[in-house]
């Protein structure tokens, strides 16, 4: 999503969160290392070198990061270095702090030498939890990246490859180099065992588990900025945006268009695909192919997708399209009142106080009948098509928001289109829209006290 201008206090909060994130990541690395059944891929070379030299693991982490920074500059070239100089320079203090935290946490855990294999595996699990919390906080802080992740980011752009694929190749390369160094220096393999694989497999899913549960940290970071955030047009007047999440076969597209026509405002559904294509640089056909679906299996998501950088910096196709789509949605919402159907628009616009979020669902029989009559789906395939499409939409929503698509708490009003007519739903939403506009107009005119200006939760319908 687009970044807003950050105040000094917000930046201080974000850097504070980032420092905490580095500590948790370092603690996770140290716990996994102290398990004595392997270490994380990024720390495998520093760990092996620390076992066979007088320098500490944290020192070798700093050295490795400096080497990775040189690699980044070689890939960027002179023009790229000038464009990315701030990101490059920020890696220096981050690398120093990360190395110091690793040495500190390794010293804190020096007494810990587990012998029982179950305890060792439990230590790895605890380390993965700590790393996942740290990575989640790092993403939420969104002020810098560790050198390893930025190296992969630059490499994926330089060689035009998927971020996740480059990340896997990068991790494999680190592990192979660590094995070679260990064999040359000690005549045996140290630091690379089953714990290394477990760390690679567990950390990503744990980040997805913790991320939504740490969302309050992000709200705390941007607390001051949100005071000044609102949906206003170029004249400064308030306008209202209606978002519609809908089950396939519930008639959401038609109802959304009806609402927009009744209110005399813009309607956006598949018509925004051309704008998303222009924003992302992909063809419109590719945008439609990836629209609101997760194209890979869960195993692919666990292994090939990177979870440790903000989605804006990921090079996977679906993430890049989600970001482009989110930017288009926010731009459309800023331009004026409109109705936006689907595409996690309620989540993308969650910081816009003048929005109304609607969810439309229907009975299975109604959805199947509509799929046959309106979308010309063969009768023998309609049930499977409805189930698969809605499952894909739910998975897409959960993947990017960390929430359940059908959780009514995400919306201001929920309608069963198999029980209510489209006209009745349209009437109800239009009343809600007009009431919201009246409240916002009164508040902007200063007619209410500060306490009265807070908009009450719209009633569920």
N, C-alpha and C positions, 0 to 999 in steps of 0.2 A: 504494500500500500504506500501511498505517498506520505512522505514525512513532513510533519508540520515544523515550523520554526520552534526551537527549543529554548526556553528561558535558562538563565544561569542556574537557578535552583533545580530545575529539572535535570540539567546536565550533571550537576553534582550528585543528585540522587541516582542517576543512571550509572555513573562511575562508581559510586558506592556499591551498588548492586553487582557491578562487574567484578569488583575486587572480591566480594563475597563469593561470586561464582568461581573465580580462579582458585580460591581456597578449597571449595568443595570438590572441584575437579582434581586438585592436587592431593587432597585427602583420599579421594577415590583411587587415584593412581598408586598411592602409597599402600593402601589397604590391599589392592590387588597384587601388588608386588610382594608384600609381606605374607601373602597366602602361600608362597613358595611353589605354586603350580602354574607359573606364567605371569606375564604382565601385559599391559595394553600395547597394541601395535606401535603407537606413537612414542611410547617410552621404552620400547624393546632395545633399541640401539644404546640409548643412554644407560640403561640398567646393565647391559652386558659390559659396556666400557667401564662403568663404575666398579664392577666386580673384579676387573683385571688391571686397574690403574689406581693411582692415589687420589684421583679427582672424584668429586661426589656426583651422584646421579643428577642433581639439580644443575650442576655446572655443565654437564654434558647435554642436558636439555637446552640450556642457553646456547651452547655451541651449535647444536643441531638446528635450532631456530635461526641462528645467524646464517648458517649454510643455506637454509630454505629461503631466507630473504634474498641472498645472492642469486639463487635460482629464479626467484620471482622477477628480479630486476633483469636478468638475462632474457627471460621470456617476454617481458614488457617492452624492452627497448627504451631508447631515450624519450620518445614521446609519451609512452605509457608510464614511465617513471614520473614524468612531470605531472601527469594527470592523477596519479595514485600516490603522490608523495606523502600526503597526510596519513593514508592507510599504512604505508611502508614505515614511516617514522613512528607511528603508534605501536608497532610491533616490538620496538626496542624496549620500552618500559614494561610492556606486557610480558615479554620473554624473560626479563630480569625478575619480575614479580613471580611469575610461574615457577622459575627455577628455585627461587628462595622458598616459596611455599612447599615445593616438593621436598627440599632438604629439611625444612622445618617439620613437616608431617612424617617424613621417614624417621627423623630423630625422635619424635613423639611416640612412634610405634616400635622403636628399637627393642623394647622388652618383649614384643609379641612374636612368638615363634610357634605357631600351631603345629601339632604333630598328627592329630587325628584328621583323616582325609575329609570327613564330613564337615569338620570345623573349617578346613581349608576352603572347601567349596562355599560354605556359608560366608566366609570372609570375602570371597570373590563377589558373591551376591551383594553383600553390604557395600563393597567398593563400587559396584555398578550403580547401586542406588545413589551413592554420594556423587558419582560422576554425572548421573542423569539429572540430579537436582542442580548441580553446577552448570551443566550445559543448558538446562532450561532457563536458569537465571541469566546466563550469558546471552541467550537469544532474546530474552525479555529486555535486558539492558540495551542491546543493539547499539553499542558504541565502538566496538572493535572486534577483531577476530584473532585467534591464536595463529601463529605462523603456519602450522601444518594445514589448517583449513583454508587459509588464504592462498597457500601454494596450490592446493587442489583447485580452488576457484579460478586462479589465473591460468593454470594448465588446461582446465576444461574450456576456457574461452580461447586460449591460444590454439589448441588442437581441435576445437569444435566438437567436443565429445560430451556425453552426458556427465554431469557432476558426479552422480553416484558411481558410475563405471570407473571414472578417474580416481575416485576416493578408494575404491576397492583395490585397484592396481597400485596405488600409492601405499596403502597399508601392507599389501603383499610384499612390495619391494622393501619396505622397512624391516619386515620380519625376516625376509631372505638375507638381507645385509646383516641383521643381528645374528642370525644363525652362522653365517660365514665368519663374522668377527669372533664369535664365541669359540668356534672350532679352531680358528687360527691361533687365538690368544691362550685358550685353556685346554684345547684338545678334546672338548666336550661341548654339548649344547646346553646353555643356561638361559633362563628367562623366557623361553618359548615353549609352552606346553598347552594342555587342554584349557587352561585358564585364559590364554590369549584368544582362543576361539570363542569361549563363553562370553568374554568381555565384548567382542565384536557383535555377537548375536543379541545379547541382553540389553546393552546400553540404549540402542535406538528405541525399541518398544517402551522402555521405561521412561524415556524422555517424553514420548507421546502420552504416557500415563500421567506424568507430573505436570506437564505444561499447562493444561487447563486449570489444574488445582493451584497453580501459582499465579494465575491471572491477576489476583489482587495486587501483586507486586507491581505489575505494569500500570495498574490504575493509580497506585501510590506514586509512581515515578512521574506520571503525566497529569497529576491532580491539578496543578496550577494551570496547565495549558488548556485543560478541558473546560475551565471556567469561561474561557474566551472562545470556545468552539460552538458553532451553531450553524444551522442550515439557513443561509441568507443569500439572497440574490445580489446582483451588482449594485442595487440601490440601497441595500441594507435592510430590505423588508423581509420578514419571515415567510418561508414557504414550506409546504409539507410534501414529503415523499412517502408514497405507499409501496411497501415491498410485499410480494406475494410468494410464499412458499407453497407448493402444491404437489399432491400426489399425481402421478401419471394416471390419466383417465378421470380426474375429478373435475375437469373443465376449467382449470385455472387460467389458461390463456384467454379463453373467451370472456370469462368474468372480469379479468384484468382489463381487457380492452373495453368492455362495457363501462366499467368504473371510470376509466380515463375519458371516454367520450362523454359520459354524463357530467363529469367535472370540468371538461374542456382543457385537460392537461395532456402532456406527452405520454406515450405508451412505449415501453421498451421490453422486448423479449428477444427473439432470435434476430431482430433488426440490429442489435448491437454487435453482432458477430464481425461485421466488416470493420467496425471501430476497434474491436479487440485485435483483429488481425493486423491492423495498421500499428497499433500500440506495441504489439509483441514482435512484429517483423515476420511472423509466420503467415502462410497462405490461409485464406478463409476456409478452404477445405480441411486443412489440418486443425484449425480451431474448432470446426464443427465435429471433427472426428474425436477430439479429446474433451468436448464440452460436457461437464458435469459427470465425468466417469473416471474411475481408477482403472487404467488399462492393464495393470500387472497383478500378479498373485500376491498373497500376503508374504510369501517367502521372499519374493523380489523386493517388496517394501522393506522387509527386515534387513536384507543383506545389501541391496544395491542403492537404497535411498539414504542420503545423509540427513541426520537429524540435528546436527550440531551448529548450524548457521541459520540466520533468519531466512525465511522463505524467499525474500527478495534477492538473496545472493545465491540461491540454488540454480543450477543449470538444467535440472530435469525438465522435460517438456511440460508436464502437467503443472509443475510449480510456476514456471515462467508464464504459462497461460493464466493461471489463477491470479498472479500478481497483475498482469496486464488487464485482465477482466475487472479486478478490484479497482484499479486506477480509473478505468472507464466508468464504472458505477459511481465512484465518488465524484468524478467530474460531472456526470449527468445530474447527480443529486445537487451539486453546487450551482448548476446552471438554472434550475427552476423546478417547480412542482412537476411531479411525474409519477407514473406507476411502473415499477420494475419487477419483473417476474423471475423468480428463481435465482440461481447462481450465488447462493449464500449471501444475497444482498442484505438480509436483515443483520447478519453478522458484520459485513463490511461497513454498514452504516450505523453500527451500534452506538457510536459516539455522537450521532446527530440527534439532538433532543426533539426535533420536530417531525420525526418519522413515525409512521404507523406500520406495524408489522403484522401481517395476516397469514394464517395457515389454513389451507383448504384440503379436506380429506373426504373420502366417500367409502361406501360399502364395496366389498370386492365385486359383487354382482354388477353394481352400477359401473364400476371402472372397466370391467370386462366388456359390458354392453357398449359402453362409449368407445372403447378401443376398436371394437368391430365396426360400429356405425360411423364414427367420425374419422378414424385413422385407417380404416380399411384393412385392419389386421385380420388374417384368416381365423375363423372361429376356433379351429383346433390349436392355434398358437397364441390366442389372446391372453389366456390365463398366465402362461409362462412369460409372455412379453411384459404384462403389467407387473408381475412379481419381480422380474429381473431389472426392469427400469427403475422401479421404486427402491429396490435394494441398492442399486448403483448410486442413486441420488442420496440415499441415507448414508452410504459409505463415504461418498464425496464430502458431504456436510460434516460428518464426524471427523474425517481426516484433517480438514482445515480449521475446524472450529473447536474440536474437543468436546462437542455437545451432541445430544441426540436430536435428530432432525424433527421428530414428532413430539418433542417435549413442549407442552403448551406454555411453559414458563418463558419460552423464547419469544412469544408473540403477544400482541395486545388483544387480538380477537381470533377465534378459531371457529370455522364453519364446516358443517357436514353437508356437502353439495347434493348428497342423495336424499337428504331430508328437507332442504330449503331450496327454493327456486333461485335461479341466477338473479332475477330481478329483486327478490327479497334481500339477498346477500349484498347486491349492489346498493340498495337503499340504505342498509345498515352501515356499510363502509362509508358511504357519502355523508351520512349523519355524523359519524365519528370524525371524518375529515373536516367537516365544517365546524364542529365543536372544537377541534384541535386548533384550527385557524383562528377562531374567535378568542380562545385562551391565549394564544401566542401574541395576537394583536393587542389584547388588553395588557398583557405583561410588558410588551415593548413600549406601550404608551405610558407606562408607569402608573396604571390605574389601581394596581394592587400593592399590598405591602410585600416586602421581600419574602415573607413566609408564604403568602398566597400565590406568589409567582411560580412556585414549583408545581409542575403539571402533575396532576394525580394520575395513577395508573388507570388506563381505560378499562372499562368493564368488559369481562369476557362475555361473548355472545354465543 
